[in-house]
Amino acid sequence: MFALLGPNAYLGYPTPGVITMGVAAGAMSTSIAVCQDMTEGIINRFRTMNITRSSFMTGHVVDRALTTLVGLVLVVGVAVVLVLQHDLARNSGSSEVTQPPGLRRSRVTSVS
């Protein structure tokens, strides 16, 4: 996937950036959720229950990690589809990459 060289090498650039942003957003959402729970008093309620102290934080981290992982799998899947689509268009001799039918641009003709 990252072996694209030449004039269309841009396809390999946005994927690592989007992955990094997704991981950063997942980490930020975890810390914000924990902070909100601490200020709203849910932690005090959990302290009265017979649960371990780490179970609350573990639940938040596992939840956000799985959510982030699903998003990253989708991002990598779209990147692989774009790279494969580009490779197929390049190997078939076509000068442009074809788009799915729903994404094709329609030509607008002006009437004078």
C-alpha positions in Angstrom: 0.0 0.0 0.0 2.8 2.4 0.8 4.9 1.4 -2.2 3.2 3.9 -4.5 5.7 6.0 -6.3 5.4 8.5 -9.1 2.8 11.2 -9.9 0.0 9.5 -7.9 2.0 8.8 -4.8 -0.4 11.1 -2.8 -2.7 8.1 -2.1 -0.3 6.9 0.6 0.0 10.3 2.4 -3.4 10.9 4.0 -3.8 7.5 5.6 -1.2 7.8 8.4 -2.4 11.3 9.2 -6.0 10.2 9.5 -5.0 7.2 11.6 -3.0 9.5 14.0 -5.9 11.9 14.3 -8.3 9.0 15.0 -6.0 7.7 17.8 -5.7 11.2 19.3 -9.4 11.7 19.2 -10.0 8.4 20.9 -7.5 9.3 23.7 -9.1 12.7 24.2 -12.6 11.3 24.3 -11.5 8.8 27.0 -10.0 11.5 29.2 -13.0 13.9 28.7 -15.4 11.1 29.7 -13.4 10.2 32.8 -13.2 13.9 33.8 -16.9 14.3 33.4 -17.7 11.2 35.5 -15.4 12.5 38.2 -17.0 15.9 38.4 -20.6 14.6 38.2 -20.1 12.3 41.2 -20.5 8.8 39.6 -17.1 7.9 41.0 -18.3 8.5 44.6 -21.2 6.2 43.9 -18.9 3.5 42.6 -16.7 3.8 45.8 -19.7 2.7 47.8 -20.0 -0.5 45.7 -18.0 -3.6 46.0 -15.9 -3.2 42.8 -12.2 -2.6 42.2 -11.0 0.9 41.6 -9.4 0.0 38.3 -12.6 -1.5 36.8 -14.0 1.9 36.1 -11.0 3.2 34.2 -10.6 -0.2 32.5 -14.1 0.0 31.2 -13.6 3.4 29.7 -10.3 2.5 28.1 -11.6 -0.8 26.6 -14.7 0.9 25.3 -12.9 3.7 23.6 -10.1 1.4 22.3 -12.6 -0.8 20.6 -14.5 2.1 19.1 -11.2 3.6 17.8 -10.2 0.2 16.4 -13.4 -0.1 14.4 -12.9 3.4 13.0 -9.3 2.7 12.1 -10.3 -0.6 10.4 -12.7 1.4 8.3 -10.1 4.1 7.4 -7.5 1.5 6.4 -10.2 -0.4 4.4 -11.1 2.7 2.4 -7.4 3.4 1.8 -6.8 -0.1 0.5 -9.8 0.2 -1.8 -8.5 3.5 -3.2 -5.0 2.1 -3.7 -6.3 -1.1 -5.4 -8.7 1.0 -7.5 -5.7 3.2 -8.6 -3.6 0.1 -9.3 -6.3 -1.5 -11.4 -6.8 1.7 -13.4 -3.1 2.0 -14.0 -2.6 -1.6 -15.0 -5.6 -1.6 -17.4 -4.1 1.4 -19.3 -6.8 3.8 -18.4 -5.7 7.4 -17.9 -8.1 8.2 -15.1 -9.3 6.3 -12.0 -12.9 5.3 -12.3 -15.3 6.2 -9.6 -18.3 4.3 -8.3 -21.5 5.2 -10.0 -22.9 7.2 -7.1 -19.8 9.4 -7.1 -19.5 10.2 -10.8 -19.6 13.9 -11.6 -22.2 14.8 -14.1 -21.4 17.2 -16.9 -23.3 20.5 -16.7 -23.9 22.1 -20.1 -24.8 25.7 -20.3 -27.6 26.8 -22.5 -27.0 30.1 -24.2 
